[in-house]
């Protein structure tokens, strides 16, 4: 344990500050802001606001803006100038904001269907398969932890019941999967667990 503490103390980067956004949950104007050409009024977007805050933030912490959700070329193309070597965001009102040290933009998505080669060439890609990063039991445990307080007394009963009930269906599913009897591509134990939770 002493070695781990020593490593932690000697880290140059002391933690990470994150801001998470779902770009598909808002309009482009809400995300990046709007500029009225007649009145010259600039209304800050949510992404722009986080970007501005992080660019002026000092300290040893990493600063991550996480765009979590399906990628659409309508908004992702706006990131190209920030992902270039100059790392600047140019706003329609003429302002330019430089990305500060330790600041980065992360895109978390299921696929890259709507991403142009121009954007892909500016990014580093990490592929994570869900079988390697998350077990079906972890999905159930997360659901249990997020139950409302009025159900807290039933958590142990729910977990015991699930552990008992899911053994046989999982065995049947794994047998069918091994025999090639799963008709639809993309169905795995994670899908089974997510649907079990939906039913509950």
N, C-alpha and C positions, 0 to 999 in steps of 0.2 A: 504493500500500500504506500510505503514511503517513496518508492520510485515513481509511482503515478503522481503523487503530490509534487514531487520535484519537477517532473515533466510539465505539469500544469502551471507551476510557478514560473517556469522559464519560457512559456509560450509568449511569442511576440504579440499575437492577436489575442485579446482578452474578450472572447465572446462574440456573439452575433446579434445584431438588431435587425429584425425582419418586418416587412409590411407585405401582407398577402392581398392580392386583388384577383377577382374573377372577371377578366375582360369581356366575356360573353354575357355577363350579368348586367352590363350597362352599355349605353350608346358611346360612340366614338367621342362625341362632344363631352360627355360626362367623364370619360377616361382621360382625354388629352386637353380638354378646354375648348373655348370658342372665342373668336375675335370678331367683333362687329366692325365692319369696314367703314360704316358711316359715322358712328360715334367714337370709334377707336377704343372701345371698351374691351378689356380682356378678362374673361371669366376662367379662373383656374380649374383644370380637371383634376381628378383624384390622383392619377399617375403623376401628373406634372407637379402636384403639391408634394407628394412623397419624394419625388426626384429632387425638388428644390430643397426640402428639409434635409435630406441626406447629403446633398452636395455641400451644405454649410455646416454639417455636423462634424465636430472635431473629436478626436479620441482614438483609442486603440482598437475599438470594436469594428468588426466587419459590418457592412451595411448592405442588406439584400432586399431588393424589390422582387417579390415572387409573383409572377403572373400565372395563376393556376387555373387551367381550363382549356377548352378547345381553341386551337389557334386558327385565326381567320386572317387572310391576307389583307383585309380592309384595315385592320389596326396594326398588324405586326410589321408592315412596311414602314410605319412611323418610327420604328426602333432602329432602322438601319444606320442613321447618322450617329446614334449613341453607341452602336456596336462597332463603328469604325475606329481607326487608330486615334482620331482626334477626340473621341468620347465626349461629344457635345450634343446638347439638345437645343435645336433652334426653334424658337416659338414664333408664331405668326405675327406677334406684336413687335418683332425685331430683336427680342432679348435672346441671349445665348447663355446656357447654363452648362458648366463643365462638370463632368463626373469626378467626384473626389476620390482620394486614395482609399482602398478597401471597400469601394462601392461596386456592386455588380447587379445585373439584371438576370433573373432566372426565369426560364419558361418551363413550366411543368405541364405536359400534355400526353394524350394517349397515342397520337400519331402526328406525322408531318405532311399530311396530304395537301394542306393549303399553304405550305411554305415554299417560297421561291428559292432557287439556288443562291440568289444574292443574299438572302437572310441566313440560309444554312451555312454558307461559306464564312460568315462572320461569327458563328457560334461554335462552342465546344459541345459535343453531344455525349451524353451518358445514357446508355440503355439499361434500364432496370426491369427485369422480369419479375412479376409479382410472386411467383413461386419461390424466388430466391430472397425476396425482401420482406415478405409478410406471410405468416401462416394463417390458415382459416380460423384457428382458435383465437388468434390475435384480433381478428375482425369481430368475433363474438365478444371477447373481453372488452373491446372498446365500446361496443353497444351496451354492455352491462354497466360500464363505468359512467355512461352518459344518461342512464335512466333518471327520471325526475326524482326528487327527494321523497315524495310520497310512496315510491316503490322500493326504497332502500332496504326495507325489512324483508323483501322478497328476493333479493339478489342471490343469496345462497341457495334457496329453493330452485330458482330459475337455472342456476349453474348446474346443480345436481341433476335436474330433470333433463337439461340439454345434453350433459355428458352421457346420460343413460339412453336418451332417445336417438342421438346422432350416430352411435356406434354402428348399428345395423345399416342405415342408409349410406353411410360413408363406405362400408365394406362392399355393398352392392354396387355403388358408383365406381369404386376403384376396379372391381371385377369387370364391369361393363366397359370401362375405359381401356383396360388391358386387352379385352377381347375385341376392341374396335367397334363396339355397339353404340357409342355416343354419336347421335345423328348430326348434331350441330357443332360447328367449329367454334372455339372460344369458350365452351362450357367446361369448367373445371371445378375443383373443390371450393375455390373462392366464390364462384357463382352460386354453388349449392348453399354455402353458408350465408351469403347475402340474401338469398331468397328465403332461407329459413328464418332469418331475422325479420324480413318483411312480413312473413306470416305471423310471427310472434307479435 
